[in-house]
């Protein structure tokens, strides 16, 4: 009886070791998260920024980091390579949180001599408490410690992803690195679609206090200003994205316009105190934000719009300075407070 049990235990152990070995060989060979091998720049399978971007930070040669939420996903790294004569890596995290951005930048500075950071500062995330933001980065991928690779090598999910990558490559369903995580080619942008995806809130009876978002903003900005202080020789370009007029309709309906504008003003004022920070403010371009054909929903703009802004950045067309800050923000306030929102649906 004991011998039979021993044989069963040995067989079970050997079977488990064989499965784990096969899993490890598969994952290491395919390497769906680019943990051990650089992606093929001409034809690769991209599917999960949080898991794959650590590999991009580790394997690419860059001096500029393009960082942000999904609002930055329609920027191409190659545009900045040309406009700034640099080498750029793009890391975008859908609905990303400031703790995640902090970890990404810490790892980027560990891997390369980062001379420039282009950061899409999403006000909806800036207004959210840090405790309620996403913090889903797989930390074992954002370090160089081989002793904690087990969650990757022997993961059923990583094995499934490896098979997914093999199927995609066999079918020729790949993309070049410059197209990684773009959704401009798979999503249409039009007035009809932007309106179809927007649920207009009922009119609030009360208004949010103008300083209601101050604490959350300060908590998040502390992370950003921490980067500015820690890396005085790195140039940080902070970009405020061009939310469509539907976003401001939502703010008006919810009674949050004053609070949002006050938060944006405070953020800009804080950032402009730092010599190594440059503010690019796209939010006040009335021609862009009122043309709903530029949008897929109330905040996500088409690639043609992101190209327009990125091309204008080196010339300073949208640059906010201490001298023009008040006039730019006053212009935005005048636009969004006095806009005839009902006319959007009357057309």
N, C-alpha and C positions, 0 to 999 in steps of 0.2 A: 504493500500500500504506500509506504513511504517512498519507494523507488518510483512508483507511478506518479506520485505527486511531484517528486523532484523532476522527473522527465517533463511533466506538464509545465512546471515553472520555468525550466530551462528553455523549452520550446516557445513559451509565451514571451520570455525575455528576448530570445533571439529574434522572434517575429517583430517585436516592438523596435528593437535595434535596427532591424533591416528596413522597417518602414521609416524610421527617423533618418537613417542614412540615405535612403532614396530621396526623402524630402529635402534633406540638406544638400545633396548633390544637385537636385533639380533647381532649387532656389538659388544656389551659388552659381550655377551655370547660366540660368536665364537672367537672374538678378533684376527682377521687375522694378525694384526701387533704386537701382544704380548705386548700391552700397559698395560694391566691389569693382565695378567696371563703369567707365563713362558711357553714356548713351551714344548711339550712332547719330551723328548730327544731321544725317540726310534722311533717315527712315527709322523712327522709333515709335513706341506705343506709350502715350501719355494718358494717365487716367486719374491720378490722385496726387494733388500738389503737396499735401502735408507729408506724404510718405516719400515722394520722389524728389522733392526740392532739396532735401538734405544731400542727396547724391549729386545734384547739380552744383550745389555750393562746394562740394568736396572735389569734383572732377573737372570743373570748368576753369578757364583762365579769364579773370575779370578784374577790373578795378572800380567798376560801377555796379551797384546793386539797385535794381528796380523792385520796389516792395509795395505791397498793398493788398486790398481786398479784391473781390471780383470786379470792382470798378476799374481796377488797373489791368485786368486780364487782357483787354483789347489793345494794349500797347505792345509793340514789338521791340524786343531788345535791340534789333538791328537798326531801328530808327535812331536810338540814342548813340549807337556806335558811330553813325554818320554825323549826327547833329553836334555831338560833343567830342568826336574823334577819340573814342574810348572803346573799352571792351566791357560789355554789359551782360549780367546774368539776371533773369527775371524770376522773382519768387512772389507768387500771388496766392493768397489763402482765402477761399470763399468765406465771407462773414468772419474774417480773422479777428482775433483779439490782440490787445496790446502785449500781453504776456507772450503770445506766440511770436509776434513781430520782434520782441526783445530777444527771444531765444534764437531766432533766425539771424539777426544781426550779430549777436555775440559769436555765433558759429562762423559767419562770413568773415568777421574780423580775425578769427583764429586761422582761417584758411588762406586768406589773401590780404594784400595791402590795399584796403578799400579806400579809394580817394574821393568817391562821390556816392551818395545815397539819394535816390529819388523815391520819395515816400508819398503814396497817396493817402492823405489824411481824411478818412471818411467821417464826416460829422455825426452820422447816426451811430457809429461805434464810439466816437469821442463822447457822446452823450450817455453812453451805457456804463453802468458800474462795472468795474474790472471783474468783480465776483460773478457777474452774469455773462461775461464774454467767453467765447470759445477758448479752450486751452487743451486742444486735442492732439498736439504734435507728439509723435512717438519719440520720446526723449532718447531712447537707445540708438536711434539713427543719427541724432545730432551730436555725436561725439565720435572719438576715434578709439574707443575702448573695445577691442575684439572680444573681451570676456563677457560682454553683455549682448552678443549677437544671437544668442539662442532664440529669443523671441522672434527673430527674423528667419533664421535658417530652418528652424523646426516648427514653423507656424503653418497650420492648415490653410489659413487665409493667404499667406505668401505663396504657398504651393499652388493654390487655386489661381492666384494672380499670375503665376508663372505659366500655367497652362493657357490662361487667357491671352497673355502676350504671345505665346507660340501660335495660337490660332489666328490672332490678328496679323501677325507677320506672315504667316502662310497665305492668308487671304490678301496680302498687300495693303492692309488697312493701317498704314503708318503715316507719320507726319514728320517733317523736318523740325529741328529744335526751335527754329524761329516761330513756328506755328504752335508750339506747346501751350496748351490750356487756353488757346483762343476760342471764343464761342461766336465770334463775328460771322464766320462762314456758315454756322449751323442755325443761327437765329436771324429772323427778319426784323427790320426796324421800320416802323411806319406809325402814323398817327392812329390808325385803326387798332393795331396790336397794342400800342401803348395804352390806349383807352380801354381795350378789352381786358387788360391785366390789372386795371386799377379799380379798386372798390372805394368809392367816395364815402368817407365817414360822415355820420350825422353831425350837424353843427353842435359844438359843445356850448353849454350854458355859461361856463366860466373860462377864464384865461389862466394859463399857467404863469406863475410869477416869473418875472424876467431873469431872476437869479436862481431859478430852480435847478438848472443843470450845472451850476458852478462847481459843486463838489465833485461830481463825476468827471467833469472836464479837467479839473485840477489834478485828480488822481491819475488820469490817463496822460495828461501832459507831462507829469512828473517823469514818466518813462521816456518820453521823447526828449525832454530837456536833459535827462540823464545821458542820452546818446551824445547830445551836443557838447556837454561838459567833458565826457570821457574821451571824445575824439575831436579835439579842437582843430586838427589838421585835415579833417575830412569835411568836405562841403556837402551839406544836407539841403536838398531841394524839396520843400514840403508843398505838395500840390493839393489844393481843395477842388474836388471833382464838380463837374457841371450838372447838378441835379436839375431835372426838368421842372417846368412850371407846375406839373402835377404834384410833385413833392411839396411845393409851397402851397398848393391848394389843400393838401392834407394837413399841413401845419396850421393853416388858417382855420380849417374846419375843427381841428382838435384844440384850437386856442393856444398853440405852442410856438407861434411865429416869433414873438418877442423873445422868448427864452432861447430859441435856436439862434436867432441873430445875435443876441448878447453873448452866447457861448462862442460863436464863430469869431466875434470881435475880440473876445478875451484871448482866444487861442492865437489869433494873428498877432495881437499886441505882445503876447508872451514870447512867441517865436522870434519876432523882429528884434528882440533885445540881444540876440546872439549873433556875433559877427560871422559865424560859419553856417548860419541858416538863411536860406532864400525862400521866400513865399511866392508861389505861383498860384494865382487866384482865378480859377475858371468859372466860379459860380455866378459871376455878375454879367456874363456875356448874354444879354437879352435875346439877341438874334438866334443863338444856339438853343437856349433853354426853353424858349417859347415855341420852337419848331418841333412838334412832336414826331415828325418823320425821322428825327434823329435818334429816337429811343425805342427800346424793346419793352420797357415798362416805365415806371415813374422816375427811375434813377440811372439805368444802364444805357449808356450812349454807344453809338455805332463806332466802328473802327475809323471811319472817315473823320469823325469828330475828334477822337483821341489823336489821330495823326495831325490834324489841324493844330491842336494845342501843343503837342510835343515839338512840332516844327517851329512853333513860335517861341518856345521857351528860351533858347539861347539869346534871342534878340531882346528878351525882356518885355514882350508885348503885354503879357498878363502878370508881370511881376508887381507884387504889392510891396511898397516901401513905407517907412514911417511917415514920409511926406504925403503920400497919396492914400494911405489907409482909410482915413475918415471919408474922403470923397468916394472911394470905391464902395465902402460899406453903406454909405448913405444912398448911393445909387441902387444898390441891391435892395435895400429896405424900401425905397420908393417904388421900385418895380413890383416887389412881391406883396406889399401892403395894399397898393392901389390897383393891382391888376384886376381886370374884369373876368373873374374865373368862370362865371356862368356862360360867357361867350364861347368857351371851349366846347361846350355841348350844344351850343346854338348853331354852330357852323354845319 
